[in-house]
């Protein structure tokens, strides 16, 4: 069985051959070898990628070290009743935050409070350390009016005495 042959428009001879017609390119096609363009050596493209990678690495290191500078650890608490653990100063959303370490033990006194001392020796009595239900304020936000923090004290408001203090190597803001 013979299949019908489709004869293009304008061809009157049914015995034509496909070879009689030339292939005409209507759209230029780019070869894969044209990417990257021939005038840009592959080593130059490699160097660009290498530069971008080095820049991103430097940015990550700079960002990480800036976060590390934002945290300050005090020396250990020293005192008659508060003598375990330390305090950490961090900055969260522009606010100074003090956090007691997990090994800090609350002194067994009637009314312990947070108290901070600035670099000029001024004291600021802050929140109560122990709260309802045998819980403790392990983390507090320092008020904006405190200029800097040289020491953190645990202060007994009932006996009006210092139970222990932890000092920072340099005053923190």
Residue, then its C-alpha position, 0 to 999 in steps of 0.5 A: x500500500x502506498x501512502x499519499x504524498x503531500x505536495x507543497x503548494x506551488x509544486x506541480x510535478x508530483x514526482x518531486x523529491x525532498x532533496x529538490x528543496x533547500x533547507x532555509x533557516x528562519x530563526x537563528x539558533x544559538x549553540x551551547x558553545x556560545x555560552x559563556x560568550x566566546x569573548x569571555x574566557x572561562x577563567x574570568x567567569x570562575x574568578x567572578x564566582x570565586x570573588x562572590x564566594x569570598x565576599x559572602x564568606x567575609x560577610x558571614x564572619x563579620x556578622x557572626x563576630x558582631x553578634x559575639x561582641x553583643x554578649x558579655x559574661x560577668x565574673x562569678x557571684x561572690x558574697x555571703x548568700x549569693x555565691x554561685x553562677x554568673x550573669x550574662x549581658x546581651x542586647x535584644x531589640x536595643x534593650x540591655x538584658x541581664x540573664x542569670x546562669x543555670x547554676x545560679x542558686x537563689x539565696x534563701x532570704x525574705x526579699x532578694x532583688x536585682x540591683x545594678x551598679x554603674x561605672x560611677x558607683x550609682x546603684x539601681x534597685x530593679x525587679x524582685x528576684x523571687x516571684x510567686x510559686x517558687x519561681x525566679x526572674x532569671x532574665x530582666x530588661x534593664x531600664x533605659x535610664x541606667x547608663x552602663x552596668x559595672x556590677x550586678x548585685x543580689x540585694x536583700x530589700x528586707x535586711x538592706x544588705x548585699x547578698x553577693x555581686x558579679x562584676x563585668x571586666x569592663x562596664x557594659x551598655 
